């Protein structure tokens, strides 16, 4: 099995896209830390995210971080991924449009990294694997 793919033997692999979510506490310093991952798989109509906040590491990066504010921003990302009422104004949008909206560049404390692609048979398992690889 490839390091970059979650492949079950005999199963048809589907293209997926993903990006890390970064915490950028002070834009002027240019420092960041990966705190989550978003995965989108159009053929399987999947959009999901997972986050992991390592508070001691985050505090080492910036002692004055507003962790409640960060959690609120990440809850917003999770809501957009989930769709429905939790997605707010994006509720009526298809998963692909919500993924593109999440990946749009922004200058806030939580930012998306570059979008990458791969092949998978199980986007949920891929999300967990990427969280371990890129965040934990």
N, C-alpha and C positions, 0 to 999 in steps of 0.2 A: 504494500500500500504506500502510495506517495505521501510525503510529509505534508503536501499542500492539498490533499484531497481526502475526503472521507468516502471510501469506495467499498461497497459490499459486493463480493464476487457474484457475477451473474446479473446484477441489477443494472438498470440503465442509468447512466450518470447524467446529471442535469447541470447546466451552467448556473452559477450563483455569483453574486457580488457581495463584497463586504468592505467595511471600513472600521478602523478603530475610532473610538471616541476619546478625545484628549482633554485633559484639564490644563488650561493655560491661565495660571493665577494672575500673572502680571504681563500683559502683552509687550510692554517695553523691554522686558528681560528675555523674552523668546523661549523661556523654559516651558516644558510640557511633560505630562505623564499620562500614559494610557490608562483609562478608567473603565472602558467598556468596548463592546463590539456590536455592530449592526450587520445583519445578514439579510439579503434579499435574493429570493429564487423565483423568478418569474414563472417558469414552467410548472412549479409546484404551488404557486400562489402563496408564498411564504415570506413574511417580513417579521423579524424578531430582533430583540436586543437583550444583552446581558451586561450587567455592570458589576464592578468590584472596587470598593473604595478601601484602600490600605491607608487608614487614617494616620498612623505614625509616619509613613513615607510622605503623605500629603502635607503634614505639619512641618516636616523637614524642608519641604520645598517652599512653604510659606506659612509661617506661624499664625497669621491673621486670617486664614481662610474661613469663609462662611460655609461650613459644611451643610447646614440646613438649606441654604440657597442652592448649593451644588446638588443636593438630593432632590430638591424641587425641580431643577432643570432636567435632571435625569428621569424624574417621574414624567415630565412632559414628553421626553423622547420615547419612553416606554408607552405612553398613551397614544402617540402618533403611530407607533409600530402596531399596537393592538387594534387601532381603528375604532369605529363606532363612536359613541359619545366621548370616550376617553381621548379621542383625537382632536377634539375641539373643532376649529374651523376646517380642518383637513378631513373630517369625518366622512364626507361624501366622496372623497378621492380614492382611486384604486391604490393598491399597495405600491405599485411602481412610482406613482406620483408622490406618494408619501415618502418613499425612500429618497427620491431625488430632492425633495424639499429638505429632508434631514441632512443630506450631503452637501447642500448649498453652503458656500463659504460664509463664515460669519466671524465677527470679532467680539465674541463673548467668552466667558470663562470656560464653557464646554464647547468644543469645536470638533467637527469631523476631520479625520485624516484622509489621505488619498484613497480612492476606491480601487479595489483589486478584484480579480475574478478567479474562479476555480471550478472544479467539477465535484459534484457530490451526489449521493443517493439519499442523504438524510440531512437537510439543512439545520435541523434542531441539534443533531450531534455535531455538525460542523461549527455551529455557534459555540457550543461548549468547548470544543477543541481549540478554537481561535481565542476564546477567553483565556484558556490556560496558556496558550502560546504567546499571546500579545500583552496580556494584562497581569495575570497572577504571577 
